[in-house]
Amino acid sequence: MEPKPNLYYAIAFFLGLGLPLGFIVGRDLLNDTIQTTDDIKNNTKVPLLGNVGFSKTDSNIVVNPNSRSAVAEMFRMLRTNLQFMIAGQSPQVIW
């Protein structure tokens, strides 16, 4: 019985493509974190009022009265959307 190099090359080729592809697909299937707002929209019936980005500053207080940063504006937008959603409802309780 002599070696069959074409068979070995074919097996190596498919393993070279199959193992990395299987790893990538498996990692994606096991990922249960929220990556985008579409993940929330597609998997829940909860209304999305806004999102807040990550701030790398060392300050504990993100929103100051005169702050015009992107994160401060995101918090203001979220507060405005919350006020719009609960307008006229009594009692004003958010679950």
RAVEN-V728154 format. One record per residue. SS is DSSP state (hx for helix, st for strand, lp for the rest). OMEGA is omega in degrees with one decimal (* if undefined). BURIAL is b if it has 24 or more other ideal C-beta (glycine too) atoms within 12 Angstrom, else e. Layout:
# RAVEN-V728154
<<SS:OMEGA:BURIAL> <SS:OMEGA:BURIAL>>
This chain:
# RAVEN-V728154
<<lp:-177.1:e> <lp:179.5:e> <lp:178.9:e> <lp:-174.5:e> <hx:179.7:e> <hx:177.7:e> <hx:-179.6:e> <hx:177.5:e> <hx:179.4:e> <hx:178.6:e> <hx:179.1:e> <hx:179.5:e> <hx:-178.7:e> <hx:174.6:e> <hx:178.8:e> <hx:176.6:e> <hx:-173.3:e> <hx:-177.8:e> <hx:177.7:e> <hx:179.3:e> <hx:176.8:e> <hx:177.5:e> <hx:-179.1:e> <hx:179.6:e> <hx:179.2:e> <hx:178.0:e> <hx:178.2:e> <hx:179.2:e> <hx:-179.1:e> <hx:-179.7:e> <lp:-179.9:e> <lp:179.1:e> <lp:177.1:e> <lp:-178.5:e> <lp:-177.6:e> <lp:176.8:e> <hx:177.0:e> <hx:176.3:e> <hx:179.5:e> <hx:-178.2:e> <hx:-176.2:e> <hx:-172.9:e> <hx:179.9:e> <lp:175.5:e> <lp:-177.7:e> <lp:176.8:e> <lp:179.8:e> <lp:-176.1:e> <lp:179.6:e> <lp:175.6:e> <lp:-177.5:e> <lp:-179.3:e> <lp:-178.6:e> <lp:178.7:e> <lp:-178.4:e> <lp:-179.9:e> <lp:-179.7:e> <lp:-177.5:e> <lp:176.6:e> <lp:178.9:e> <lp:-174.9:e> <lp:-174.7:e> <lp:172.5:e> <lp:-177.5:e> <lp:-176.9:e> <lp:-177.9:e> <lp:177.8:e> <lp:-179.1:e> <lp:-179.4:e> <hx:-179.2:e> <hx:177.9:b> <hx:178.2:e> <hx:177.2:e> <hx:176.7:e> <hx:178.0:b> <hx:178.9:e> <hx:178.5:e> <hx:178.5:e> <hx:178.6:e> <hx:179.1:e> <hx:176.7:e> <hx:178.7:e> <hx:178.5:e> <hx:-177.5:e> <hx:-175.6:e> <lp:-178.0:e> <lp:176.3:e> <lp:-179.7:e> <lp:178.4:e> <lp:-9.7:e> <lp:-176.6:e> <lp:-179.0:e> <lp:179.3:e> <lp:-179.5:e> <lp:*:e>>
